[in-house]
Amino acid sequence: NKMKCLQNICFVFCLITVQGVYADTCTNEVADLSTCLIKAQKGNAKAQYHLGWIYRQGKVASKDYNKAVEWYGKAADQGHTQAQTWLGVMYELGWGVKENNQLAAQWYRKAANHDDTLAQLRLALLYSQGKGVAKNLKEAEKWYLRSASYDGDYTYAKKMIKEMYAEGKGD
């Protein structure tokens, strides 16, 4: 349907945008990758997050979602917000792990509470569809609006809320 198509387009756009914004810990040069790996193995959450990004994108060889989940998980456990969001994405899409919307929602919520817009949008969508959480339009509305509050542009949030209610996705 039209709403699902719009949601998927917005989701892909957010994925593309976010990966470029948060990929500054290490570079994709082999020498820098070695340094990044050493830092990650010593527990540096930013380096762990970046390794997850590198493996998810296939910057070393081919994509390795299992390793991406491993490194995102290490960083997420230390409270790295973007790693929490991406771990949620991995669980939601079943990349490197068994698809699990409950775990996706848990990771999204952690990141959403730290003002990660992508996590807030994904959590709102899960609530509006009842995936991994009980369907709750008021909760979905809350997260859509909260995601919009950071740039002051409520256009997308209002559109999603309007469509959500118009399609009869009520509780």
N, C-alpha and C positions, 0 to 999 in steps of 0.2 A: 504494500500500500504506500501511499504518498508520504505519510509520516515516517515510516520505517526507512524509506529511501533517503529522506532528508537526514534522519538520525545517522545513518551509515555514512553519508557524505561528510557530515560534520565530524563524526568520530575519526574518519580517515584523515581529514584535515588537521584535527587536533593531534593525532599521532605524528604526522609529518612535522608539524610546527614544534611540538614539544621535544622531539629527538634532537633538533638542532640547537635548541636553547640550553639544554642541560648537559651537553656533551663536551664540557670544557676541562675536565680533570686531566685527561691524557689525550694524546693525539693518536692517530692511526699509524704513525711511523713505527717500524719494528723496534727501534731503540727505546722509544717512549713507551711502547706497549710493554716491554720488559720491566721498565721502571714502574709502570702502572700495576703490573702483576705483583711485583714485590710489595708495593704499598698495600694492595688489596689483601695479600696473604698476611700482612702484619695487622690487618683489621681496619684499614682506612675505608670508611663507608663511601666516601666520594669516589675513590678508585674502584671499589667493588661495584658501585652503581654503573660507572663507566664501562667496566668489563662486561656487565650484563648488556649494556647498550651495544657494545662491539659485537658480542656473540649473537644478539638478536638481529643485528643488521648484516651479519656475515662479513664484517670488515677484516677478519683474519684469514678466513678461507671461505667456507660455506656457513650458512646460518646454523647455529647450534642452540636451539631453544632450551635444551636441558641445561647447558652451561649458563645460559642467560638467566634462567630461573634460579640456579644455584647462587650466582653472584648478586642478582637482585634481592634474593632472600636474605643473604648475609647483610646487605646494606639496609634492607627494610627492617630487619630485626634490631638494628641500631638506631632506628627512627628516621632514616633518610626518606624524606617525603616523596621524592620522585620515584625512588625505588619501590616504595609502597604502592604507588599508583601503577607502575609498570608490572609489578607482581600481580596486582589485581587484573590488569589487562591479560596477562599470561593465563591466569586461571579462567577468566571469562571466555577467552577464545580457545582455550585448550592447547596452548603453545608450550610444549615441553613438560606439561603436566596434564593430568586428566581434567577436563572441563569441570569447573566447580564454581557456580555462581555464589554460593554461600561464602566461600573463601574470598572470591573476588570482592563481594560486598564488604567483608571485614577489612580487607586491605584498602579499598576505596575509602571507607569511613575513616580510617586512621589518617590517610592523606588529606581527605576532605576537611577534617577537623583542624588541619594545619594549612588550610586555605589553598589547596591545590585545585585549580579550576577544572582540569580534566577529570580528576577523581570525583569532584562534586557533580559534574555532568553525567558521568557514568553511573554514579550512585543514584541520581535522580531517575535515570532511565530504568535501572533495576527496580526501583520502587514503583515506577509507573507501570511496569510490566509484571511485577510480582515474581521476578527471577532471583532466587537466592535469599529473598526477603519476602515478607508478607506484602501483598499489593497494598499500597497506601499513597493515595494521590496527594494528601496534605504533606506527607514527608517528601514526596517527589517535588512538589511545588516549592517547598522550603529550600531544597538543594539547588533547584534551577535558579531561584531568586538569589541565593547566596553566591552562586557561581557568577552571576551577573553583577553583583555589588562591587567587584574589584575594579572593573573598568567603567562602571556607571551605565553601561549599555544593556538595558533590560529587554531589548527587542527580541533577541533569540529566546530568552527565558519565557517571556510573555507568549511568544508564538508556540513554544513547546507546550506550555500550560494550556493554552487555548485549544490546541489540537488534541492534547491528551484528554481533556474533558469532552470535546466535541465528538470524539470517536467512541464515547460511552465506556471509557475504561474506568469507570467509577468503582469504588470499594464494594 
